[in-house]
Amino acid sequence: MMSPNETQLIERLVTAALERRGVSPAPAADLTLAEAEAIAARARAASVAMGVPVVISVADASGAQILFHRMEGSLPASAALAPGKAWTAAAFRMGTDELGRMAQPGGMLFGVESTHDGRVVTFGGGMPVRRGDRVVGAVGISGGTVDEDMAIARQSLTGISDELGQSPEEGAER
């Protein structure tokens, strides 16, 4: 467990990293349930097309889960990982794979996965959802390989982007 000083340092580093990327940590209006359902429907269609049963979680800007969908045949561990990915993408305002790169030894966020009671996920499959330049929610996908999870998450935002005022690249993990 980290000390309060270590946690505060990590929070300051995350805020600084977000500001350098031009991302405001302040939330905008959250996703609606209808928007979350549209994202989940796109994720499900992508996963069916790929033949990969997954768990889909959509969270609001605070990381609170607003939609959970577990496909038949998905991995039991994915029921915890997908919400963790969505929470992480919302909480850190970036894709979980990008956070993972920053959390490598020597990285500015090394050790971040040990914060927040181990809730932080530092591998791909979680993506923020933006309305303009504001993060309004996040999607978490788990059940395939990391690359499959990332592709499904990306595809879940394709098409919804026009409604939210973002290009798919803005929500995509970099």
Protein Blocks (a to p, Z undefined) as FASTA:
>chain_A
ZZfklmmmmmmmmmmmmmmnopafbdcddddfklmmmmmmmmmmmmmmnopacddddddf
kopafbdcddehiafklmmmmmmmmmmmmmnopafklmmmmmpghiakgoklmggnhlac
cbehiacddehjbcfbdcddehiafklmmmmmmmmmgojlmmnopafklmpcZZ
